[in-house]
Amino acid sequence: MVLYKQKKTQDPKGNRILISITVLGSAGPIRFVVNEEEPVPSVIDTSLKAYAREGRRPVLGCDIDDFFLYCPSASSDALNPWETI
């Protein structure tokens, strides 16, 4: 008798999205994966932590209220803090 493990076909928490954050004056974008249900402030916090961990320049602050998240394919309006990705 042969038993097979069932593979997970879908993440129960929703779809995952690759985020690419570009900081003006920095060497290149920061890339990481988030759930599509992730709130905007959480994504900003994750990107600030990744930016600091990599020792990038220019040095940024750590207060998420000082930053905005923009979608490059949409209008020039920043995403609202209560929105999800």
PDB file with SEQRES, HELIX, SHEET and CRYST1 records, atoms N, CA, C and O in Angstrom:
SEQRES   1 A   85  MET VAL LEU TYR LYS GLN LYS LYS THR GLN ASP PRO LYS          
SEQRES   2 A   85  GLY ASN ARG ILE LEU ILE SER ILE THR VAL LEU GLY SER          
SEQRES   3 A   85  ALA GLY PRO ILE ARG PHE VAL VAL ASN GLU GLU GLU PRO          
SEQRES   4 A   85  VAL PRO SER VAL ILE ASP THR SER LEU LYS ALA TYR ALA          
SEQRES   5 A   85  ARG GLU GLY ARG ARG PRO VAL LEU GLY CYS ASP ILE ASP          
SEQRES   6 A   85  ASP PHE PHE LEU TYR CYS PRO SER ALA SER SER ASP ALA          
SEQRES   7 A   85  LEU ASN PRO TRP GLU THR ILE                                  
HELIX    1 AA1 VAL A   40  ARG A   53  1                                  14    
HELIX    2 AA2 ILE A   64  ASP A   66  5                                   3    
SHEET    1 AA1 2 ARG A  16  ILE A  21  0                                        
SHEET    2 AA1 2 ILE A  30  ASN A  35 -1                                        
CRYST1    1.000    1.000    1.000  90.00  90.00  90.00 P 1           1          
ATOM      1  N   MET A   1       0.843  -1.173   0.000  1.00  0.00           N  
ATOM      2  CA  MET A   1       0.000   0.000   0.000  1.00  0.00           C  
ATOM      3  C   MET A   1       0.891   1.240   0.000  1.00  0.00           C  
ATOM      4  O   MET A   1       1.844   1.324   0.775  1.00  0.00           O  
ATOM      5  N   VAL A   2       0.581   2.197  -0.866  1.00  0.00           N  
ATOM      6  CA  VAL A   2       1.340   3.432  -0.970  1.00  0.00           C  
ATOM      7  C   VAL A   2       0.454   4.589  -0.534  1.00  0.00           C  
ATOM      8  O   VAL A   2      -0.674   4.741  -1.004  1.00  0.00           O  
ATOM      9  N   LEU A   3       0.986   5.402   0.372  1.00  0.00           N  
ATOM     10  CA  LEU A   3       0.247   6.581   0.825  1.00  0.00           C  
ATOM     11  C   LEU A   3       0.873   7.831   0.228  1.00  0.00           C  
ATOM     12  O   LEU A   3       2.096   7.948   0.155  1.00  0.00           O  
ATOM     13  N   TYR A   4       0.053   8.738  -0.187  1.00  0.00           N  
ATOM     14  CA  TYR A   4       0.528   9.992  -0.770  1.00  0.00           C  
ATOM     15  C   TYR A   4       0.135  11.154   0.128  1.00  0.00           C  
ATOM     16  O   TYR A   4      -0.974  11.208   0.661  1.00  0.00           O  
ATOM     17  N   LYS A   5       1.059  12.069   0.279  1.00  0.00           N  
ATOM     18  CA  LYS A   5       0.737  13.281   1.024  1.00  0.00           C  
ATOM     19  C   LYS A   5      -0.022  14.228   0.110  1.00  0.00           C  
ATOM     20  O   LYS A   5       0.303  14.377  -1.069  1.00  0.00           O  
ATOM     21  N   GLN A   6      -1.025  14.857   0.669  1.00  0.00           N  
ATOM     22  CA  GLN A   6      -1.769  15.840  -0.098  1.00  0.00           C  
ATOM     23  C   GLN A   6      -1.011  17.159  -0.091  1.00  0.00           C  
ATOM     24  O   GLN A   6      -0.557  17.618   0.957  1.00  0.00           O  
ATOM     25  N   LYS A   7      -0.880  17.759  -1.252  1.00  0.00           N  
ATOM     26  CA  LYS A   7      -0.195  19.041  -1.349  1.00  0.00           C  
ATOM     27  C   LYS A   7      -1.192  20.168  -1.123  1.00  0.00           C  
ATOM     28  O   LYS A   7      -2.355  20.086  -1.519  1.00  0.00           O  
ATOM     29  N   LYS A   8      -0.707  21.216  -0.479  1.00  0.00           N  
ATOM     30  CA  LYS A   8      -1.549  22.399  -0.314  1.00  0.00           C  
ATOM     31  C   LYS A   8      -1.606  23.132  -1.645  1.00  0.00           C  
ATOM     32  O   LYS A   8      -0.573  23.444  -2.238  1.00  0.00           O  
ATOM     33  N   THR A   9      -2.803  23.401  -2.104  1.00  0.00           N  
ATOM     34  CA  THR A   9      -2.947  24.101  -3.376  1.00  0.00           C  
ATOM     35  C   THR A   9      -3.191  25.590  -3.189  1.00  0.00           C  
ATOM     36  O   THR A   9      -2.912  26.379  -4.091  1.00  0.00           O  
ATOM     37  N   GLN A  10      -3.702  25.981  -2.039  1.00  0.00           N  
ATOM     38  CA  GLN A  10      -4.028  27.382  -1.807  1.00  0.00           C  
ATOM     39  C   GLN A  10      -3.695  27.732  -0.365  1.00  0.00           C  
ATOM     40  O   GLN A  10      -4.012  26.978   0.555  1.00  0.00           O  
ATOM     41  N   ASP A  11      -3.060  28.874  -0.174  1.00  0.00           N  
ATOM     42  CA  ASP A  11      -2.779  29.369   1.160  1.00  0.00           C  
ATOM     43  C   ASP A  11      -4.108  29.762   1.807  1.00  0.00           C  
ATOM     44  O   ASP A  11      -4.850  30.555   1.227  1.00  0.00           O  
ATOM     45  N   PRO A  12      -4.432  29.232   2.995  1.00  0.00           N  
ATOM     46  CA  PRO A  12      -5.727  29.539   3.599  1.00  0.00           C  
ATOM     47  C   PRO A  12      -5.880  31.010   3.979  1.00  0.00           C  
ATOM     48  O   PRO A  12      -7.002  31.468   4.196  1.00  0.00           O  
ATOM     49  N   LYS A  13      -4.796  31.752   4.062  1.00  0.00           N  
ATOM     50  CA  LYS A  13      -4.875  33.152   4.459  1.00  0.00           C  
ATOM     51  C   LYS A  13      -5.079  34.083   3.273  1.00  0.00           C  
ATOM     52  O   LYS A  13      -5.152  35.296   3.468  1.00  0.00           O  
ATOM     53  N   GLY A  14      -5.171  33.581   2.084  1.00  0.00           N  
ATOM     54  CA  GLY A  14      -5.387  34.425   0.914  1.00  0.00           C  
ATOM     55  C   GLY A  14      -4.195  34.424  -0.011  1.00  0.00           C  
ATOM     56  O   GLY A  14      -3.213  33.715   0.208  1.00  0.00           O  
ATOM     57  N   ASN A  15      -4.298  35.220  -1.035  1.00  0.00           N  
ATOM     58  CA  ASN A  15      -3.226  35.308  -2.025  1.00  0.00           C  
ATOM     59  C   ASN A  15      -2.066  36.125  -1.498  1.00  0.00           C  
ATOM     60  O   ASN A  15      -2.231  37.001  -0.649  1.00  0.00           O  
ATOM     61  N   ARG A  16      -0.895  35.824  -2.017  1.00  0.00           N  
ATOM     62  CA  ARG A  16       0.311  36.558  -1.639  1.00  0.00           C  
ATOM     63  C   ARG A  16       0.752  37.397  -2.830  1.00  0.00           C  
ATOM     64  O   ARG A  16       0.620  36.984  -3.982  1.00  0.00           O  
ATOM     65  N   ILE A  17       1.278  38.585  -2.533  1.00  0.00           N  
ATOM     66  CA  ILE A  17       1.657  39.541  -3.570  1.00  0.00           C  
ATOM     67  C   ILE A  17       3.095  39.970  -3.352  1.00  0.00           C  
ATOM     68  O   ILE A  17       3.516  40.211  -2.221  1.00  0.00           O  
ATOM     69  N   LEU A  18       3.850  40.064  -4.446  1.00  0.00           N  
ATOM     70  CA  LEU A  18       5.208  40.587  -4.374  1.00  0.00           C  
ATOM     71  C   LEU A  18       5.140  42.108  -4.381  1.00  0.00           C  
ATOM     72  O   LEU A  18       4.593  42.711  -5.304  1.00  0.00           O  
ATOM     73  N   ILE A  19       5.701  42.721  -3.341  1.00  0.00           N  
ATOM     74  CA  ILE A  19       5.728  44.177  -3.203  1.00  0.00           C  
ATOM     75  C   ILE A  19       7.133  44.657  -3.530  1.00  0.00           C  
ATOM     76  O   ILE A  19       8.117  44.060  -3.094  1.00  0.00           O  
ATOM     77  N   SER A  20       7.222  45.723  -4.288  1.00  0.00           N  
ATOM     78  CA  SER A  20       8.503  46.340  -4.616  1.00  0.00           C  
ATOM     79  C   SER A  20       8.430  47.802  -4.186  1.00  0.00           C  
ATOM     80  O   SER A  20       7.645  48.576  -4.734  1.00  0.00           O  
ATOM     81  N   ILE A  21       9.251  48.180  -3.201  1.00  0.00           N  
ATOM     82  CA  ILE A  21       9.262  49.539  -2.654  1.00  0.00           C  
ATOM     83  C   ILE A  21      10.523  50.238  -3.134  1.00  0.00           C  
ATOM     84  O   ILE A  21      11.630  49.731  -2.952  1.00  0.00           O  
ATOM     85  N   THR A  22      10.354  51.397  -3.743  1.00  0.00           N  
ATOM     86  CA  THR A  22      11.490  52.193  -4.189  1.00  0.00           C  
ATOM     87  C   THR A  22      11.589  53.443  -3.330  1.00  0.00           C  
ATOM     88  O   THR A  22      10.628  54.204  -3.214  1.00  0.00           O  
ATOM     89  N   VAL A  23      12.750  53.652  -2.730  1.00  0.00           N  
ATOM     90  CA  VAL A  23      13.009  54.836  -1.915  1.00  0.00           C  
ATOM     91  C   VAL A  23      13.884  55.769  -2.740  1.00  0.00           C  
ATOM     92  O   VAL A  23      14.931  55.366  -3.246  1.00  0.00           O  
ATOM     93  N   LEU A  24      13.454  56.999  -2.870  1.00  0.00           N  
ATOM     94  CA  LEU A  24      14.194  57.983  -3.650  1.00  0.00           C  
ATOM     95  C   LEU A  24      15.592  58.168  -3.075  1.00  0.00           C  
ATOM     96  O   LEU A  24      15.740  58.454  -1.887  1.00  0.00           O  
ATOM     97  N   GLY A  25      16.617  58.008  -3.903  1.00  0.00           N  
ATOM     98  CA  GLY A  25      18.001  58.160  -3.474  1.00  0.00           C  
ATOM     99  C   GLY A  25      18.651  56.877  -3.007  1.00  0.00           C  
ATOM    100  O   GLY A  25      19.837  56.875  -2.677  1.00  0.00           O  
ATOM    101  N   SER A  26      17.902  55.779  -2.969  1.00  0.00           N  
ATOM    102  CA  SER A  26      18.446  54.494  -2.534  1.00  0.00           C  
ATOM    103  C   SER A  26      18.955  53.713  -3.743  1.00  0.00           C  
ATOM    104  O   SER A  26      18.643  54.040  -4.888  1.00  0.00           O  
ATOM    105  N   ALA A  27      19.745  52.673  -3.467  1.00  0.00           N  
ATOM    106  CA  ALA A  27      20.397  51.896  -4.528  1.00  0.00           C  
ATOM    107  C   ALA A  27      19.424  51.135  -5.417  1.00  0.00           C  
ATOM    108  O   ALA A  27      19.682  50.975  -6.610  1.00  0.00           O  
ATOM    109  N   GLY A  28      18.338  50.672  -4.876  1.00  0.00           N  
ATOM    110  CA  GLY A  28      17.391  49.884  -5.657  1.00  0.00           C  
ATOM    111  C   GLY A  28      16.168  49.569  -4.832  1.00  0.00           C  
ATOM    112  O   GLY A  28      16.096  49.954  -3.665  1.00  0.00           O  
ATOM    113  N   PRO A  29      15.194  48.871  -5.414  1.00  0.00           N  
ATOM    114  CA  PRO A  29      13.956  48.584  -4.691  1.00  0.00           C  
ATOM    115  C   PRO A  29      14.133  47.506  -3.624  1.00  0.00           C  
ATOM    116  O   PRO A  29      15.032  46.669  -3.696  1.00  0.00           O  
ATOM    117  N   ILE A  30      13.251  47.557  -2.640  1.00  0.00           N  
ATOM    118  CA  ILE A  30      13.153  46.517  -1.614  1.00  0.00           C  
ATOM    119  C   ILE A  30      11.998  45.630  -2.051  1.00  0.00           C  
ATOM    120  O   ILE A  30      10.919  46.130  -2.371  1.00  0.00           O  
ATOM    121  N   ARG A  31      12.212  44.325  -2.067  1.00  0.00           N  
ATOM    122  CA  ARG A  31      11.167  43.398  -2.506  1.00  0.00           C  
ATOM    123  C   ARG A  31      10.870  42.398  -1.403  1.00  0.00           C  
ATOM    124  O   ARG A  31      11.778  41.848  -0.780  1.00  0.00           O  
ATOM    125  N   PHE A  32       9.581  42.170  -1.170  1.00  0.00           N  
ATOM    126  CA  PHE A  32       9.150  41.158  -0.209  1.00  0.00           C  
ATOM    127  C   PHE A  32       7.727  40.746  -0.541  1.00  0.00           C  
ATOM    128  O   PHE A  32       7.043  41.416  -1.315  1.00  0.00           O  
ATOM    129  N   VAL A  33       7.286  39.647   0.042  1.00  0.00           N  
ATOM    130  CA  VAL A  33       5.969  39.087  -0.242  1.00  0.00           C  
ATOM    131  C   VAL A  33       5.055  39.340   0.948  1.00  0.00           C  
ATOM    132  O   VAL A  33       5.454  39.155   2.097  1.00  0.00           O  
ATOM    133  N   VAL A  34       3.814  39.769   0.662  1.00  0.00           N  
ATOM    134  CA  VAL A  34       2.817  40.004   1.706  1.00  0.00           C  
ATOM    135  C   VAL A  34       1.500  39.357   1.295  1.00  0.00           C  
ATOM    136  O   VAL A  34       1.286  39.043   0.124  1.00  0.00           O  
ATOM    137  N   ASN A  35       0.624  39.163   2.274  1.00  0.00           N  
ATOM    138  CA  ASN A  35      -0.734  38.709   1.977  1.00  0.00           C  
ATOM    139  C   ASN A  35      -1.522  39.880   1.417  1.00  0.00           C  
ATOM    140  O   ASN A  35      -1.279  41.028   1.788  1.00  0.00           O  
ATOM    141  N   GLU A  36      -2.457  39.600   0.531  1.00  0.00           N  
ATOM    142  CA  GLU A  36      -3.235  40.691  -0.063  1.00  0.00           C  
ATOM    143  C   GLU A  36      -4.153  41.366   0.954  1.00  0.00           C  
ATOM    144  O   GLU A  36      -4.636  42.470   0.704  1.00  0.00           O  
ATOM    145  N   GLU A  37      -4.399  40.731   2.083  1.00  0.00           N  
ATOM    146  CA  GLU A  37      -5.240  41.309   3.132  1.00  0.00           C  
ATOM    147  C   GLU A  37      -4.434  42.146   4.124  1.00  0.00           C  
ATOM    148  O   GLU A  37      -4.989  42.656   5.097  1.00  0.00           O  
ATOM    149  N   GLU A  38      -3.151  42.287   3.889  1.00  0.00           N  
ATOM    150  CA  GLU A  38      -2.259  43.040   4.781  1.00  0.00           C  
ATOM    151  C   GLU A  38      -2.614  44.530   4.735  1.00  0.00           C  
ATOM    152  O   GLU A  38      -2.767  45.084   3.647  1.00  0.00           O  
ATOM    153  N   PRO A  39      -2.749  45.190   5.895  1.00  0.00           N  
ATOM    154  CA  PRO A  39      -3.033  46.630   5.884  1.00  0.00           C  
ATOM    155  C   PRO A  39      -1.811  47.444   5.461  1.00  0.00           C  
ATOM    156  O   PRO A  39      -0.674  47.003   5.630  1.00  0.00           O  
ATOM    157  N   VAL A  40      -2.053  48.619   4.918  1.00  0.00           N  
ATOM    158  CA  VAL A  40      -0.988  49.487   4.410  1.00  0.00           C  
ATOM    159  C   VAL A  40       0.065  49.806   5.477  1.00  0.00           C  
ATOM    160  O   VAL A  40       1.255  49.719   5.174  1.00  0.00           O  
ATOM    161  N   PRO A  41      -0.315  50.176   6.726  1.00  0.00           N  
ATOM    162  CA  PRO A  41       0.728  50.478   7.728  1.00  0.00           C  
ATOM    163  C   PRO A  41       1.653  49.296   8.021  1.00  0.00           C  
ATOM    164  O   PRO A  41       2.833  49.492   8.311  1.00  0.00           O  
ATOM    165  N   SER A  42       1.134  48.086   7.947  1.00  0.00           N  
ATOM    166  CA  SER A  42       1.954  46.899   8.172  1.00  0.00           C  
ATOM    167  C   SER A  42       2.986  46.732   7.058  1.00  0.00           C  
ATOM    168  O   SER A  42       4.124  46.341   7.320  1.00  0.00           O  
ATOM    169  N   VAL A  43       2.597  47.023   5.822  1.00  0.00           N  
ATOM    170  CA  VAL A  43       3.523  46.929   4.690  1.00  0.00           C  
ATOM    171  C   VAL A  43       4.610  47.997   4.808  1.00  0.00           C  
ATOM    172  O   VAL A  43       5.779  47.725   4.534  1.00  0.00           O  
ATOM    173  N   ILE A  44       4.232  49.205   5.212  1.00  0.00           N  
ATOM    174  CA  ILE A  44       5.216  50.272   5.409  1.00  0.00           C  
ATOM    175  C   ILE A  44       6.198  49.881   6.503  1.00  0.00           C  
ATOM    176  O   ILE A  44       7.402  50.087   6.357  1.00  0.00           O  
ATOM    177  N   ASP A  45       5.692  49.314   7.605  1.00  0.00           N  
ATOM    178  CA  ASP A  45       6.554  48.883   8.708  1.00  0.00           C  
ATOM    179  C   ASP A  45       7.521  47.797   8.259  1.00  0.00           C  
ATOM    180  O   ASP A  45       8.705  47.847   8.592  1.00  0.00           O  
ATOM    181  N   THR A  46       7.034  46.820   7.509  1.00  0.00           N  
ATOM    182  CA  THR A  46       7.889  45.746   7.001  1.00  0.00           C  
ATOM    183  C   THR A  46       8.976  46.298   6.091  1.00  0.00           C  
ATOM    184  O   THR A  46      10.127  45.869   6.163  1.00  0.00           O  
ATOM    185  N   SER A  47       8.614  47.247   5.234  1.00  0.00           N  
ATOM    186  CA  SER A  47       9.613  47.813   4.321  1.00  0.00           C  
ATOM    187  C   SER A  47      10.657  48.636   5.065  1.00  0.00           C  
ATOM    188  O   SER A  47      11.831  48.605   4.697  1.00  0.00           O  
ATOM    189  N   LEU A  48      10.259  49.373   6.105  1.00  0.00           N  
ATOM    190  CA  LEU A  48      11.231  50.144   6.891  1.00  0.00           C  
ATOM    191  C   LEU A  48      12.199  49.224   7.630  1.00  0.00           C  
ATOM    192  O   LEU A  48      13.392  49.515   7.720  1.00  0.00           O  
ATOM    193  N   LYS A  49      11.682  48.113   8.159  1.00  0.00           N  
ATOM    194  CA  LYS A  49      12.548  47.152   8.855  1.00  0.00           C  
ATOM    195  C   LYS A  49      13.529  46.502   7.882  1.00  0.00           C  
ATOM    196  O   LYS A  49      14.704  46.333   8.208  1.00  0.00           O  
ATOM    197  N   ALA A  50      13.056  46.138   6.694  1.00  0.00           N  
ATOM    198  CA  ALA A  50      13.940  45.534   5.689  1.00  0.00           C  
ATOM    199  C   ALA A  50      14.990  46.538   5.228  1.00  0.00           C  
ATOM    200  O   ALA A  50      16.150  46.176   5.031  1.00  0.00           O  
ATOM    201  N   TYR A  51      14.595  47.782   5.058  1.00  0.00           N  
ATOM    202  CA  TYR A  51      15.503  48.851   4.628  1.00  0.00           C  
ATOM    203  C   TYR A  51      16.612  49.042   5.660  1.00  0.00           C  
ATOM    204  O   TYR A  51      17.786  49.143   5.301  1.00  0.00           O  
ATOM    205  N   ALA A  52      16.244  49.091   6.938  1.00  0.00           N  
ATOM    206  CA  ALA A  52      17.232  49.271   8.007  1.00  0.00           C  
ATOM    207  C   ALA A  52      18.124  48.041   8.149  1.00  0.00           C  
ATOM    208  O   ALA A  52      19.327  48.177   8.369  1.00  0.00           O  
ATOM    209  N   ARG A  53      17.550  46.841   8.025  1.00  0.00           N  
ATOM    210  CA  ARG A  53      18.310  45.601   8.162  1.00  0.00           C  
ATOM    211  C   ARG A  53      19.394  45.500   7.094  1.00  0.00           C  
ATOM    212  O   ARG A  53      20.477  44.973   7.350  1.00  0.00           O  
ATOM    213  N   GLU A  54      19.104  46.003   5.902  1.00  0.00           N  
ATOM    214  CA  GLU A  54      20.066  45.954   4.801  1.00  0.00           C  
ATOM    215  C   GLU A  54      21.093  47.078   4.871  1.00  0.00           C  
ATOM    216  O   GLU A  54      22.026  47.109   4.068  1.00  0.00           O  
ATOM    217  N   GLY A  55      20.936  48.004   5.818  1.00  0.00           N  
ATOM    218  CA  GLY A  55      21.890  49.095   5.985  1.00  0.00           C  
ATOM    219  C   GLY A  55      21.906  50.066   4.820  1.00  0.00           C  
ATOM    220  O   GLY A  55      22.962  50.578   4.449  1.00  0.00           O  
ATOM    221  N   ARG A  56      20.762  50.318   4.250  1.00  0.00           N  
ATOM    222  CA  ARG A  56      20.684  51.191   3.074  1.00  0.00           C  
ATOM    223  C   ARG A  56      20.810  52.663   3.444  1.00  0.00           C  
ATOM    224  O   ARG A  56      20.588  53.067   4.585  1.00  0.00           O  
ATOM    225  N   ARG A  57      21.173  53.441   2.442  1.00  0.00           N  
ATOM    226  CA  ARG A  57      21.272  54.894   2.571  1.00  0.00           C  
ATOM    227  C   ARG A  57      20.314  55.522   1.587  1.00  0.00           C  
ATOM    228  O   ARG A  57      20.099  54.924   0.533  1.00  0.00           O  
ATOM    229  N   PRO A  58      19.724  56.664   1.834  1.00  0.00           N  
ATOM    230  CA  PRO A  58      19.837  57.487   3.035  1.00  0.00           C  
ATOM    231  C   PRO A  58      19.096  56.853   4.206  1.00  0.00           C  
ATOM    232  O   PRO A  58      18.160  56.077   4.014  1.00  0.00           O  
ATOM    233  N   VAL A  59      19.521  57.188   5.410  1.00  0.00           N  
ATOM    234  CA  VAL A  59      18.902  56.658   6.625  1.00  0.00           C  
ATOM    235  C   VAL A  59      17.499  57.250   6.750  1.00  0.00           C  
ATOM    236  O   VAL A  59      17.309  58.458   6.617  1.00  0.00           O  
ATOM    237  N   LEU A  60      16.531  56.389   7.006  1.00  0.00           N  
ATOM    238  CA  LEU A  60      15.141  56.817   7.153  1.00  0.00           C  
ATOM    239  C   LEU A  60      14.724  56.722   8.610  1.00  0.00           C  
ATOM    240  O   LEU A  60      15.369  56.030   9.397  1.00  0.00           O  
ATOM    241  N   GLY A  61      13.663  57.404   8.972  1.00  0.00           N  
ATOM    242  CA  GLY A  61      13.104  57.290  10.314  1.00  0.00           C  
ATOM    243  C   GLY A  61      12.362  55.974  10.462  1.00  0.00           C  
ATOM    244  O   GLY A  61      12.317  55.170   9.531  1.00  0.00           O  
ATOM    245  N   CYS A  62      11.780  55.755  11.633  1.00  0.00           N  
ATOM    246  CA  CYS A  62      11.073  54.496  11.867  1.00  0.00           C  
ATOM    247  C   CYS A  62       9.591  54.706  12.176  1.00  0.00           C  
ATOM    248  O   CYS A  62       8.885  53.742  12.471  1.00  0.00           O  
ATOM    249  N   ASP A  63       9.110  55.947  12.115  1.00  0.00           N  
ATOM    250  CA  ASP A  63       7.706  56.238  12.377  1.00  0.00           C  
ATOM    251  C   ASP A  63       6.903  56.023  11.095  1.00  0.00           C  
ATOM    252  O   ASP A  63       7.087  56.740  10.112  1.00  0.00           O  
ATOM    253  N   ILE A  64       6.013  55.030  11.113  1.00  0.00           N  
ATOM    254  CA  ILE A  64       5.270  54.693   9.895  1.00  0.00           C  
ATOM    255  C   ILE A  64       4.300  55.793   9.479  1.00  0.00           C  
ATOM    256  O   ILE A  64       3.867  55.829   8.327  1.00  0.00           O  
ATOM    257  N   ASP A  65       3.955  56.690  10.399  1.00  0.00           N  
ATOM    258  CA  ASP A  65       3.046  57.786  10.060  1.00  0.00           C  
ATOM    259  C   ASP A  65       3.715  58.850   9.187  1.00  0.00           C  
ATOM    260  O   ASP A  65       3.030  59.696   8.612  1.00  0.00           O  
ATOM    261  N   ASP A  66       5.038  58.812   9.083  1.00  0.00           N  
ATOM    262  CA  ASP A  66       5.774  59.778   8.265  1.00  0.00           C  
ATOM    263  C   ASP A  66       5.909  59.340   6.806  1.00  0.00           C  
ATOM    264  O   ASP A  66       6.503  60.057   6.001  1.00  0.00           O  
ATOM    265  N   PHE A  67       5.365  58.168   6.457  1.00  0.00           N  
ATOM    266  CA  PHE A  67       5.556  57.610   5.121  1.00  0.00           C  
ATOM    267  C   PHE A  67       4.218  57.319   4.453  1.00  0.00           C  
ATOM    268  O   PHE A  67       3.209  57.084   5.119  1.00  0.00           O  
ATOM    269  N   PHE A  68       4.232  57.339   3.124  1.00  0.00           N  
ATOM    270  CA  PHE A  68       3.057  57.034   2.323  1.00  0.00           C  
ATOM    271  C   PHE A  68       3.403  55.929   1.338  1.00  0.00           C  
ATOM    272  O   PHE A  68       4.558  55.770   0.942  1.00  0.00           O  
ATOM    273  N   LEU A  69       2.390  55.171   0.950  1.00  0.00           N  
ATOM    274  CA  LEU A  69       2.565  54.094  -0.014  1.00  0.00           C  
ATOM    275  C   LEU A  69       1.750  54.433  -1.261  1.00  0.00           C  
ATOM    276  O   LEU A  69       0.551  54.703  -1.179  1.00  0.00           O  
ATOM    277  N   TYR A  70       2.414  54.415  -2.411  1.00  0.00           N  
ATOM    278  CA  TYR A  70       1.775  54.740  -3.685  1.00  0.00           C  
ATOM    279  C   TYR A  70       1.796  53.526  -4.594  1.00  0.00           C  
ATOM    280  O   TYR A  70       2.735  52.731  -4.562  1.00  0.00           O  
ATOM    281  N   CYS A  71       0.764  53.388  -5.398  1.00  0.00           N  
ATOM    282  CA  CYS A  71       0.714  52.345  -6.418  1.00  0.00           C  
ATOM    283  C   CYS A  71       1.164  52.963  -7.734  1.00  0.00           C  
ATOM    284  O   CYS A  71       0.584  53.961  -8.163  1.00  0.00           O  
ATOM    285  N   PRO A  72       2.178  52.405  -8.389  1.00  0.00           N  
ATOM    286  CA  PRO A  72       2.700  53.033  -9.605  1.00  0.00           C  
ATOM    287  C   PRO A  72       1.743  52.992 -10.793  1.00  0.00           C  
ATOM    288  O   PRO A  72       1.833  53.839 -11.682  1.00  0.00           O  
ATOM    289  N   SER A  73       0.834  52.030 -10.824  1.00  0.00           N  
ATOM    290  CA  SER A  73      -0.051  51.911 -11.978  1.00  0.00           C  
ATOM    291  C   SER A  73      -1.359  52.683 -11.802  1.00  0.00           C  
ATOM    292  O   SER A  73      -2.142  52.799 -12.745  1.00  0.00           O  
ATOM    293  N   ALA A  74      -1.595  53.207 -10.610  1.00  0.00           N  
ATOM    294  CA  ALA A  74      -2.827  53.955 -10.344  1.00  0.00           C  
ATOM    295  C   ALA A  74      -2.539  55.453 -10.385  1.00  0.00           C  
ATOM    296  O   ALA A  74      -1.479  55.886 -10.836  1.00  0.00           O  
ATOM    297  N   SER A  75      -3.486  56.215  -9.913  1.00  0.00           N  
ATOM    298  CA  SER A  75      -3.291  57.666  -9.877  1.00  0.00           C  
ATOM    299  C   SER A  75      -2.214  58.023  -8.853  1.00  0.00           C  
ATOM    300  O   SER A  75      -1.653  57.145  -8.196  1.00  0.00           O  
ATOM    301  N   SER A  76      -1.940  59.292  -8.729  1.00  0.00           N  
ATOM    302  CA  SER A  76      -0.853  59.725  -7.841  1.00  0.00           C  
ATOM    303  C   SER A  76      -1.290  59.857  -6.388  1.00  0.00           C  
ATOM    304  O   SER A  76      -0.552  60.423  -5.581  1.00  0.00           O  
ATOM    305  N   ASP A  77      -2.464  59.352  -6.034  1.00  0.00           N  
ATOM    306  CA  ASP A  77      -2.936  59.417  -4.653  1.00  0.00           C  
ATOM    307  C   ASP A  77      -2.320  58.293  -3.832  1.00  0.00           C  
ATOM    308  O   ASP A  77      -2.189  57.163  -4.303  1.00  0.00           O  
ATOM    309  N   ALA A  78      -1.945  58.616  -2.598  1.00  0.00           N  
ATOM    310  CA  ALA A  78      -1.381  57.606  -1.697  1.00  0.00           C  
ATOM    311  C   ALA A  78      -2.491  56.667  -1.229  1.00  0.00           C  
ATOM    312  O   ALA A  78      -3.656  57.057  -1.154  1.00  0.00           O  
ATOM    313  N   LEU A  79      -2.118  55.429  -0.916  1.00  0.00           N  
ATOM    314  CA  LEU A  79      -3.086  54.480  -0.365  1.00  0.00           C  
ATOM    315  C   LEU A  79      -3.461  54.917   1.045  1.00  0.00           C  
ATOM    316  O   LEU A  79      -2.615  55.399   1.799  1.00  0.00           O  
ATOM    317  N   ASN A  80      -4.728  54.748   1.396  1.00  0.00           N  
ATOM    318  CA  ASN A  80      -5.191  55.114   2.732  1.00  0.00           C  
ATOM    319  C   ASN A  80      -4.697  54.103   3.753  1.00  0.00           C  
ATOM    320  O   ASN A  80      -4.570  52.922   3.431  1.00  0.00           O  
ATOM    321  N   PRO A  81      -4.413  54.541   4.984  1.00  0.00           N  
ATOM    322  CA  PRO A  81      -3.896  53.621   6.007  1.00  0.00           C  
ATOM    323  C   PRO A  81      -4.854  52.491   6.374  1.00  0.00           C  
ATOM    324  O   PRO A  81      -4.399  51.437   6.819  1.00  0.00           O  
ATOM    325  N   TRP A  82      -6.143  52.670   6.207  1.00  0.00           N  
ATOM    326  CA  TRP A  82      -7.094  51.623   6.567  1.00  0.00           C  
ATOM    327  C   TRP A  82      -7.357  50.651   5.417  1.00  0.00           C  
ATOM    328  O   TRP A  82      -8.086  49.675   5.589  1.00  0.00           O  
ATOM    329  N   GLU A  83      -6.778  50.906   4.261  1.00  0.00           N  
ATOM    330  CA  GLU A  83      -6.938  50.013   3.115  1.00  0.00           C  
ATOM    331  C   GLU A  83      -6.042  48.782   3.249  1.00  0.00           C  
ATOM    332  O   GLU A  83      -5.055  48.782   3.985  1.00  0.00           O  
ATOM    333  N   THR A  84      -6.416  47.742   2.518  1.00  0.00           N  
ATOM    334  CA  THR A  84      -5.548  46.569   2.406  1.00  0.00           C  
ATOM    335  C   THR A  84      -4.849  46.623   1.057  1.00  0.00           C  
ATOM    336  O   THR A  84      -5.256  47.353   0.154  1.00  0.00           O  
ATOM    337  N   ILE A  85      -3.802  45.845   0.943  1.00  0.00           N  
ATOM    338  CA  ILE A  85      -3.037  45.825  -0.293  1.00  0.00           C  
ATOM    339  C   ILE A  85      -3.869  45.202  -1.382  1.00  0.00           C  
ATOM    340  O   ILE A  85      -3.411  45.085  -2.519  1.00  0.00           O  
TER     341      ILE A  85                                                      
END                                                                             
